Amino acid sequence: MDINLIESENCKRELEAKLTYEELVPHFDKAVIDYRKKVQIPGFRKGKAPVAMIKKIYGDAIEYSALEDIANEVFRNYLIENKIPIVGSGTITDLDYKPKESLTVKVSFEIIPEVVLTNVKGIELTRTKYVIDESLVEEELQFMRFKNASFELDGQALDEEYMVTIDTVELDDSGNPKEGKEEKNLRFYLNSDYLSKEYRTALKNIKENEERELDSKDKEGNPVKLRVKCTKIEKVIYPEMNEENFKKFTGKDDIKTEEELRNHLREEISKAYNEHGEQEIRNKAVSEIVKQNEVLLPDRYVDSILDDYFKSYKEEHKGHGHDINEEEFRKSNRGDAVFTGKWFLIKEKLIEQEKIEITDEDIMKFAEKNSAMYGLPADKLFEFYKENPDVRNSVLNNKVVDFIIENAKLTEVEEVKKSIKLQAEEKKKETKKDSKKETKKENKKEK
């Protein structure tokens, strides 16, 4: 048997095999015996007709029907003997049978490529250290107080510490209400950093049942004129800052003073940003290692990942009452699937190349990290985790990313996190400065 493996673009391969008739005979004989078990010939019990008779009556048909099975067997044996990592299954593209002479078989398929890692150690990464500005603590404290506030009916919004409920209607160019353009019971907190300037101005000092007009924008950003009617005004009554309320705010017994509450909030905010920063650098590490190491992916490999994506998407959106365009879904998610496929192959090669393994100590650390979340002792979680393949895979994945970060060229930068209000104020000041600079430049030019 002559076999040739033809390499084409990317990961595509074609196997061409030529078998002589002598090599085909054993396959045909087996096919005849299999056919004999199923055929019923008059004068003989089922499966008991002479083989010679079966060959004489059905021989040619049996040979032709066996060709595809022969091709698949030759292909399968070749893959096993040569340890070729195939993606999906092969496709028979040609069966050229010359009776009593030979069979030429062609099978096209795709392989998982051999990954060669050229840039693993020394990749450049930037770790951000977040510094918490006091304005962020103040913002969180204000939110906490607001969340626990009560509301008292009033007749007029005398300052910004009010909740105002309004009805709105869009007006046409003549100032008449547009049909179907009304909205009811819209509730606004006047001191919210998210409240637009137009609404803040229009609702200032408004009274119950009072109507006003304002210029705003619709969802598409187009200018609209609105008439608003105030239907309810509520004064925000904040809770007292005492030990009883501190416990209510946080669920903790050890916070006695406002300063201790602020310290607690600062720690929680810092912890959240640190976790965000850690996840950020881990994502960067994976992205950079994929960018630095080129991996060719078979189309079928990417398609299999997209199959999983789409299956999960359908499950998540089952019963939502809308059609899912699979073609559009696959097209929009193909980039993510390619990235996922590359990272998986790079990760597997890294594990093999650097001999990365997980130990009981790694699993115990993972259990200790999650024990508080589940309210279970770490040793109990450890017993469950060490036998769980999903957990073991997750721990191994984390260890690979740790390896990349530990061997990277790390640069640390600081970023101060401030409240939305303070950011807006600083941006406003910068805009004014830039405006003054531009004015000075223009004046110099004129002189």
C-alpha positions in Angstrom: 0.0 0.0 0.0 1.4 3.4 -1.0 0.5 6.3 1.3 1.3 9.9 0.8 0.5 12.8 3.3 0.1 16.1 1.4 0.4 19.3 3.5 -1.6 22.3 2.3 -2.3 25.7 3.8 -2.6 26.3 7.6 -3.4 23.0 9.3 -5.1 21.2 6.3 -3.8 17.8 5.2 -4.8 15.3 2.6 -4.0 11.6 2.9 -3.7 9.7 -0.4 -3.5 5.9 -0.3 -3.4 3.4 -3.1 -4.2 -0.3 -2.4 -3.7 -3.2 -4.7 -6.5 -5.7 -5.3 -4.6 -8.3 -3.3 -4.6 -5.8 -0.4 -8.4 -5.3 -0.9 -9.3 -9.0 -0.9 -9.2 -9.5 2.9 -11.5 -6.5 3.3 -13.9 -7.7 0.6 -14.0 -11.2 2.2 -14.9 -9.7 5.6 -17.6 -7.6 3.9 -19.0 -10.8 2.2 -19.2 -12.6 5.6 -20.9 -9.6 7.2 -23.4 -9.4 4.3 -24.0 -13.2 4.5 -25.4 -12.8 8.1 -28.1 -10.4 6.9 -29.1 -11.9 3.5 -32.0 -14.4 3.0 -31.6 -16.7 0.0 -34.4 -19.1 -1.0 -33.5 -22.7 0.1 -31.2 -21.6 2.9 -31.7 -20.4 6.4 -30.8 -16.8 7.0 -27.1 -16.4 7.3 -26.4 -20.0 6.1 -26.0 -19.5 2.4 -22.6 -20.6 0.9 -20.0 -17.8 0.7 -19.3 -18.7 -2.9 -23.0 -18.2 -3.8 -23.0 -14.8 -2.0 -20.0 -13.7 -3.9 -21.4 -14.9 -7.2 -24.7 -13.1 -6.7 -23.7 -10.0 -4.8 -19.9 -9.8 -5.1 -19.6 -6.6 -7.2 -22.2 -4.7 -5.1 -20.6 -5.8 -1.9 -17.2 -4.6 -3.1 -18.5 -1.2 -4.0 -20.4 -0.8 -0.8 -17.3 -1.7 1.2 -15.1 0.9 -0.3 -16.0 3.7 2.1 -15.4 1.4 5.1 -12.0 0.4 3.7 -11.1 4.1 3.2 -12.1 5.0 6.8 -10.1 2.0 8.2 -7.0 2.9 6.3 -7.3 6.5 7.4 -7.9 5.6 11.1 -5.0 3.2 11.2 -2.6 5.7 9.7 -3.6 8.3 12.3 -3.1 5.9 15.1 0.2 4.5 13.9 1.7 8.0 13.3 0.1 9.7 16.3 -1.5 12.4 14.3 -3.7 14.8 16.4 -6.7 15.3 14.2 -9.4 17.9 14.7 -12.9 16.5 14.1 -13.1 13.7 11.5 -11.7 13.3 8.0 -13.7 13.8 4.8 -13.4 11.3 1.9 -12.9 13.4 -1.2 -12.2 10.7 -3.7 -12.7 6.9 -4.1 -11.2 5.7 -7.4 -11.9 2.0 -7.7 -10.6 0.0 -10.7 -12.3 -3.5 -10.3 -9.8 -6.4 -9.8 -6.9 -3.8 -10.0 -6.7 -1.1 -7.3 -8.4 1.5 -5.1 -7.1 5.0 -4.7 -8.4 6.9 -1.6 -8.2 10.6 -0.7 -9.2 11.9 2.7 -8.9 15.6 3.7 -8.6 16.5 7.4 -7.2 19.1 9.7 -4.7 18.6 12.5 -4.0 20.4 15.8 -0.7 22.2 15.1 2.5 21.7 17.0 2.9 24.7 19.2 6.4 26.3 19.4 6.7 28.9 22.2 9.2 31.6 21.3 8.3 34.2 23.9 7.3 33.0 27.3 9.7 34.6 29.8 10.4 38.3 30.0 7.2 39.6 28.5 6.4 43.2 29.6 3.5 43.7 31.9 2.2 46.7 33.9 0.6 46.2 37.3 -1.6 49.0 38.5 -1.6 49.9 42.2 -4.8 51.7 43.1 -4.6 54.4 45.7 -8.0 55.3 47.3 -8.7 59.0 47.5 -10.8 60.1 50.5 -13.5 61.4 48.2 -14.2 57.8 47.2 -14.7 56.9 50.9 -17.0 59.9 51.3 -19.0 58.9 48.2 -19.4 55.3 49.5 -20.5 56.6 52.9 -23.0 58.9 51.4 -24.4 56.0 49.3 -24.7 53.9 52.4 -26.5 56.6 54.3 -28.8 57.2 51.3 -29.6 53.5 51.0 -30.7 53.5 54.6 -32.6 56.8 54.5 -36.3 57.4 55.0 -38.5 59.9 53.0 -40.9 62.5 54.3 -43.5 64.1 52.1 -43.0 67.8 51.5 -44.5 70.5 49.3 -41.4 72.0 47.8 -37.8 70.9 47.0 -35.9 73.6 49.0 -32.5 72.1 48.4 -30.9 69.1 46.7 -31.7 66.6 49.4 -35.0 65.7 47.9 -36.6 62.9 45.9 -38.8 64.4 43.2 -41.4 62.3 41.2 -42.5 63.7 37.9 -44.6 63.0 34.8 -43.1 64.1 31.4 -44.5 64.6 27.9 -42.7 65.5 24.8 -43.8 68.7 23.0 -44.0 69.5 19.3 -42.7 72.7 17.7 -45.9 74.4 18.5 -45.6 73.5 22.2 -48.4 70.9 22.1 -48.1 67.4 23.7 -47.1 64.6 21.4 -49.4 61.5 21.6 -47.7 58.4 23.0 -44.6 60.4 24.2 -45.6 60.5 27.9 -43.7 58.9 30.8 -45.1 58.5 34.3 -43.7 58.4 37.8 -40.1 59.2 37.0 -38.2 59.5 40.4 -35.1 61.7 40.7 -32.7 62.3 43.6 -31.7 65.9 43.1 -28.2 65.5 44.6 -27.3 62.6 42.4 -24.0 62.9 40.4 -25.7 61.2 37.5 -28.6 63.8 37.2 -28.1 65.8 34.1 -27.6 69.6 34.3 -30.9 70.2 32.4 -33.0 68.2 34.9 -31.1 69.6 37.9 -31.9 73.2 36.7 -35.5 72.4 35.8 -36.3 70.7 39.1 -34.6 73.2 41.4 -37.1 74.6 44.0 -40.0 72.9 42.2 -43.3 72.6 44.0 -45.9 69.8 44.1 -48.2 70.0 41.0 -46.0 72.6 39.4 -45.3 72.3 35.7 -42.1 73.4 33.9 -40.5 73.0 30.5 -37.0 72.0 29.7 -34.8 71.2 26.8 -33.4 67.7 26.8 -32.4 64.8 24.5 -34.0 61.5 23.6 -32.3 58.1 23.7 -30.8 58.7 20.3 -29.3 62.0 21.4 -31.7 64.2 19.4 -32.9 67.5 21.1 -36.4 67.4 22.5 -38.6 69.8 24.5 -40.3 68.3 27.5 -43.1 69.5 29.9 -42.7 68.1 33.4 -45.2 68.0 36.1 -44.1 67.4 39.7 -46.4 64.8 41.3 -44.6 64.1 44.6 -41.8 65.7 46.7 -40.0 63.8 49.5 -37.4 65.1 51.8 -34.5 62.7 52.4 -34.1 61.9 56.1 -30.7 60.4 56.7 -30.1 57.9 59.6 -28.1 59.0 62.6 -24.4 58.2 62.6 -24.4 55.9 65.7 -23.2 52.5 66.7 -26.6 50.9 66.1 -26.8 52.2 62.5 -23.1 51.3 61.9 -24.0 47.7 62.6 -27.1 48.0 60.3 -24.9 49.4 57.5 -22.2 46.8 57.7 -23.5 43.8 59.6 -20.4 44.1 61.9 -20.4 44.5 65.7 -17.0 46.0 66.1 -17.5 49.3 64.4 -18.2 51.9 67.1 -17.3 55.3 65.6 -17.7 57.1 62.3 -13.9 57.0 61.9 -13.9 53.2 62.3 -16.7 53.1 59.7 -14.6 55.2 57.3 -11.6 52.9 57.9 -13.8 49.9 57.2 -15.1 51.4 53.9 -11.6 52.4 52.9 -10.4 48.8 53.4 -13.3 47.3 51.5 -12.9 49.7 48.6 -9.1 49.1 48.5 -9.7 45.3 48.6 -12.2 45.6 45.7 -9.7 47.6 43.6 -6.8 45.3 44.5 -8.8 42.3 43.3 -9.7 44.2 40.1 -6.0 45.0 39.6 -5.0 41.4 40.1 -7.6 40.2 37.6 -6.5 43.0 35.3 -2.8 41.9 35.2 -3.8 38.2 34.8 -5.9 39.1 31.8 -3.0 41.1 30.4 -0.6 38.2 31.0 -2.8 35.8 28.9 -3.4 38.4 26.2 0.3 39.2 25.9 1.4 35.6 25.8 -1.1 34.9 23.0 0.0 38.0 21.1 3.7 37.0 21.5 3.3 33.4 20.2 1.8 32.8 16.9 -0.4 29.7 16.7 -2.2 28.5 13.6 -5.7 27.2 14.3 -7.6 24.7 12.2 -11.0 26.1 11.1 -12.7 23.0 12.5 -11.1 23.7 15.9 -12.5 27.2 16.0 -15.9 26.0 14.8 -16.0 23.4 17.6 -15.4 26.2 20.2 -18.2 28.3 18.5 -20.5 25.2 18.8 -20.0 25.2 22.5 -20.5 29.0 22.7 -23.7 28.8 20.8 -25.0 25.9 22.8 -24.4 27.8 26.0 -26.0 31.0 24.6 -29.1 29.1 23.6 -29.4 27.5 27.0 -29.0 30.9 28.7 -31.6 32.6 26.5 -34.1 29.7 26.4 -37.7 31.0 26.7 -36.7 34.6 26.2 -39.1 34.7 23.2 -36.7 35.9 20.5 -35.1 34.2 17.5 -31.3 33.6 17.6 -29.5 34.2 14.4 -26.8 31.5 14.5 -24.8 32.8 11.6 -24.6 36.3 13.1 -23.7 34.9 16.5 -20.9 32.8 15.1 -19.6 35.7 13.0 -19.6 38.2 16.0 -18.0 35.7 18.4 -15.4 34.2 16.1 -12.6 36.5 17.3 -13.2 35.4 20.9 -13.2 31.7 19.8 -9.8 32.1 18.0 -8.3 33.8 21.1 -9.7 31.0 23.4 -8.3 28.3 21.1 -4.9 29.8 20.9 -4.7 30.3 24.7 -5.7 26.7 25.3 -3.0 25.3 23.0 -0.3 27.7 24.4 -1.3 26.8 28.0 -1.1 23.0 27.3 2.3 23.5 25.7 3.5 25.6 28.7 2.3 22.9 31.1 4.3 20.3 29.2 7.4 22.4 28.5 7.8 23.9 32.0 6.5 20.7 33.8 3.8 22.7 35.7 1.9 20.5 38.1 -0.6 21.1 40.9 0.1 19.9 44.4 -2.1 19.3 47.4 -0.7 22.6 48.8 -2.0 24.4 45.7 -5.5 22.9 46.2 -5.4 23.7 50.0 -4.6 27.4 49.2 -7.6 27.5 46.8 -9.8 25.9 49.6 -8.6 28.5 52.2 -9.4 31.3 49.8 -12.9 30.1 49.3 -13.7 28.7 52.7 -15.2 32.0 54.0 -17.4 32.4 50.9 -19.0 29.0 51.5 -18.9 29.0 55.3 -17.0 25.7 55.3 -13.7 24.7 56.9 -10.8 24.7 54.4 -10.0 21.1 55.1 -13.5 20.0 54.2 -13.4 21.9 50.9 -9.9 20.4 50.3 -11.3 16.9 50.4 -14.0 17.9 47.8 -11.7 19.9 45.6 -8.9 17.4 45.2 -11.2 15.0 43.5 -13.0 17.5 41.4 -11.6 17.8 37.8 -13.1 21.2 37.2 -11.4 22.6 40.3 -8.1 20.9 39.5 -8.3 22.4 36.0 -9.0 25.9 37.4 -6.1 25.6 39.9 -3.8 24.5 37.1 -4.9 27.3 34.9 -4.2 29.8 37.6 -0.7 28.3 38.2 0.1 28.7 34.5 -0.8 32.4 34.6 1.2 32.8 37.8 4.2 31.3 36.0 3.8 33.9 33.2 3.6 36.8 35.7 6.5 35.6 37.8 8.7 35.5 34.8 7.6 38.8 33.2 9.2 42.2 33.3 6.9 44.0 35.7 6.4 47.7 35.8 4.2 49.1 38.6 2.2 52.3 38.3 -0.1 54.1 40.7 -3.6 55.2 39.9 -5.6 57.4 42.3 -9.3 56.5 42.3 -11.6 59.4 43.1 -15.3 60.0 43.4 -17.4 60.8 40.3 -18.1 64.2 41.6 -14.5 65.1 42.2 -13.5 63.8 38.8 -16.1 66.0 37.2 -14.9 69.0 39.2 -11.3 68.4 38.2 -12.2 67.9 34.6 -14.1 71.2 34.7 -11.1 73.0 36.1 -8.8 71.5 33.4 -11.2 72.5 30.7 -11.2 76.1 32.0 -7.3 76.1 32.1 -7.1 74.8 28.5 -9.6 77.4 27.5 -7.6 80.2 29.1 -4.4 78.9 27.4 -6.1 78.9 24.0 -7.3 82.5 24.7 -3.8 83.6 25.6 -2.4 82.0 22.4 -5.0 83.7 20.3 -4.3 87.1 21.9 -0.6 86.7 21.3 -1.3 85.9 17.6 -3.4 89.0 17.3 -0.6 91.2 18.8 
